[in-house]
Amino acid sequence: MHLLEERIRKDGVVKAGNVLKVDSFLNHQMDIALFNEMGKEWKRLFEGIKVNKILTIEASGIGIAAIAAQYFDAPVVFAKKTMTINLDGELYTTQVESFTHQRVYNVVISKRFLTPNDHVLIIDDFLANGNAINGLMEMIKQAGATLAGVGIAIEKGFQNGGRALREKGIKLESLAVIKSMDDVKGTIEFM
């Protein structure tokens, strides 16, 4: 998606350790007009595939998933990284290692919101090693639901996550795929 790539070039900041900072438009301050275009593109890319639920993980995926969901006429469910007193009933649980935060989270989803009748599209902001996506797919499997596909805003193509998902035969649609980043020069090359 040319629009997203241009925005990354303009406002993204490459940091040491393969970190791309896009907090001015994607995952701290959110550009809703850009999210709207991303949602339209995912709808086009997943045209003809049954989707009745969008799944993401807190926190950065929520905004993108919520805007995209209007094009699928589907609710958004997000996996919570913390237990709260208002979580009741039975839960699906798994562990997810965060590339950005360098820690493991126990994530949960209420069984009321993910069922065997669901055809689930996962939407998230980044794909690096695929840990978050694998955790969400594990929860879909626990629910007996159907994985419709995975939509990613920014894929770090030089890391293993995207390749591993594609090798499993999963429909993965990333709107911007980064071939390489150079934190010294501050440059980004797209595939």
Residue pairs with C-beta under 8 A, 6 or more apart in sequence:
1 37
1 38
1 41
1 175
1 176
3 34
3 37
4 34
4 37
4 38
4 153
4 154
4 175
4 176
5 176
5 190
7 25
7 31
7 34
8 20
8 22
8 154
8 176
8 178
8 188
9 188
11 22
11 24
11 25
12 20
12 21
12 22
12 188
13 20
13 21
13 22
13 186
14 20
14 21
14 181
14 182
14 183
14 186
14 187
14 188
15 21
15 183
16 183
17 183
18 128
18 156
18 158
18 159
18 181
19 100
20 126
20 154
20 156
20 178
20 181
20 188
22 125
22 154
23 29
25 31
25 34
26 34
26 60
26 64
26 125
26 153
26 154
27 59
27 60
27 63
27 125
30 63
32 67
35 63
35 64
35 67
35 68
36 67
38 64
38 67
38 68
38 153
38 175
39 64
39 67
39 68
39 69
39 70
39 71
40 71
41 175
42 68
42 71
42 121
42 123
42 151
42 173
42 175
43 68
43 71
43 72
45 151
45 173
46 72
46 121
46 148
46 149
46 151
46 171
46 173
49 119
49 121
49 148
49 149
49 171
50 119
50 146
50 148
51 72
51 74
51 119
51 120
51 121
51 148
51 149
52 72
52 74
52 117
52 118
52 119
53 74
53 75
53 76
53 77
53 113
53 114
53 118
53 119
53 120
53 121
53 145
54 65
54 68
54 69
54 72
54 74
54 75
54 76
54 77
54 120
54 121
54 122
54 123
55 65
55 76
55 77
55 78
55 79
55 109
55 114
55 120
55 121
55 122
55 123
55 136
55 139
55 140
56 62
56 64
56 65
56 76
56 77
56 78
56 79
56 122
56 123
56 124
56 136
57 78
57 79
57 81
57 96
57 107
57 124
57 132
57 135
57 136
58 78
58 79
58 80
58 81
59 81
60 124
60 125
60 126
61 78
61 123
61 124
61 125
62 76
62 78
64 123
64 124
64 125
64 153
65 76
65 78
65 123
65 124
66 76
68 123
68 151
69 75
69 76
72 121
74 121
75 113
77 109
77 113
77 114
78 109
79 96
79 107
79 108
79 109
79 135
79 136
79 139
80 87
80 107
80 108
80 109
81 96
81 105
81 106
81 107
83 106
83 108
87 108
87 110
88 110
89 110
89 111
89 112
90 110
90 111
91 108
91 109
91 110
91 111
92 108
92 109
92 110
92 111
92 114
92 139
92 142
92 143
93 106
93 107
93 108
93 139
94 106
94 107
94 135
94 138
94 139
94 142
95 104
95 105
95 106
95 107
95 135
96 104
96 105
96 107
96 131
96 132
96 134
96 135
97 103
97 104
97 105
97 129
97 131
98 104
98 105
98 131
98 132
99 126
99 128
99 129
99 131
100 126
107 135
107 139
109 139
111 143
114 120
114 139
114 140
114 143
114 145
115 143
115 144
115 145
116 143
116 144
116 145
117 145
118 140
118 143
118 145
118 146
119 145
119 146
119 148
120 140
120 145
120 146
120 147
120 148
121 148
121 149
121 150
121 151
122 133
122 136
122 137
122 140
122 147
122 149
122 150
122 151
123 150
123 151
123 152
124 132
124 133
124 136
124 150
124 151
124 152
124 153
125 152
125 153
125 154
126 152
126 153
126 154
126 155
126 156
127 133
127 150
127 152
127 154
127 155
127 156
127 159
127 161
127 162
127 165
127 172
127 174
128 156
128 159
128 161
129 159
129 160
129 161
130 160
130 161
130 162
130 164
130 165
131 161
133 150
133 152
133 161
133 165
137 147
137 170
140 146
140 147
147 170
148 171
149 170
149 171
149 172
149 173
150 165
150 170
150 171
150 172
150 173
151 173
151 174
151 175
152 162
152 172
152 173
152 174
152 175
153 174
153 175
153 176
154 174
154 175
154 176
154 177
154 178
155 161
155 162
155 172
155 174
155 176
155 177
155 178
156 162
156 178
156 181
157 174
157 177
157 178
157 179
157 191
158 178
158 179
158 180
158 181
162 172
162 174
162 177
165 172
166 172
176 190
177 190
177 191
178 188
178 189
178 190
178 191
179 189
179 190
179 191
180 188
180 189
181 187
181 188
181 189
182 188
